[in-house]
Amino acid sequence: MKKNPELRSHCPINYALEIFGDKWSLLIIRDIVFRGKDSFNQFKKSQEAIATNILATRLEKLLSWGILEKTANLEDGRKEHYHLTQKGLDLIPIILEMVLWSYEYDNDSEAKKIKKLVELIRKDNRKISEKVKKQVKEGIGIVYEYLDDQD
Amino acid sequence: MKKNPELRSHCPINYALEIFGDKWSLLIIRDIVFRGKDSFNQFKKSQEAIATNILATRLEKLLSWGILEKTANLEDGRKEHYHLTQKGLDLIPIILEMVLWSYEYDNDSEAKKIKKLVELIRKDNRKISEKVKKQVKEGIGIVYEYLDDQD
């Protein structure tokens, strides 16, 4: 693991922003959590069209901060798979809180299609976050449709 | 209000990131919420040393997305004051969730000095967020020390 650069401050908001305060890092984590993606080529196909060099830089950064870890494919050693560490999984409550906010303020939000999940987050973010973390650890990507059929 | 640029997608994570996915926007909001700041010159004095042009750009963007609103000083019309709109205030639960995460993972986090607040967030983010919103609306900046003496 590379040594992390010096922080501008140890304010807790700043610490978080230095690690994932950009337009892409949390989208990669979204792709892992909600879409079950785990490889460079899969991340590259995001609907927001991330550039290859930006994706590579962001993955390196997330690895160096201990948000992601990388393993080689057992069957094909050349392929690398990315997984969330516990530190990365613990970003899920922040991401779900962002879903609530966007649901509220973006009239065209895709979150309008996952009202059941939105309700669960509103009721108890911590509880649903633990459930999502467990499913991600078991390799189940939480797709929107799936969650809409859950209790 | 300027017309907002086209979004890369209406994914709720993406919407949030297009608005505040950068290293500075949430620090400005932190300064309003925790430090009671409301003017350009006050924001400029952040410990993270924001550049004047970046601060100006970020304030414009936050105004255009309806996160901040601006009023003229009654006594000195040249001075402008920035306030959080309801949309901006509703970012507080996200920010508090980030505090929890950084508290956990940054050994030198300043959040170690606000353990009581951290406990309150962990117990019920929604409840403490409503309290913080109310205080911000009343013009009370929540300073760390103050919250450490609260029940």
Interface residues (C-beta under 8 A of the other chain):
Chain A: R8 S9 H10 C11 P12 I13 N14 Y15 A16 L17 E18 G21 D22 K23 W24 L26 L27 R30 Q47 E48 A49 G66 K87 D90 L91 P93 I94 I95 E97 M98 V99 L100 W101 S102 Y103 E104 Y105 D106 D108 S109 E110 A111 N125
Chain B: R8 S9 H10 C11 P12 I13 N14 Y15 A16 L17 E18 G21 D22 K23 W24 L26 L27 R30 Q47 E48 A49 G66 K87 D90 L91 P93 I94 I95 E97 M98 V99 L100 W101 S102 Y103 E104 Y105 D106 D108 S109 E110 A111 N125
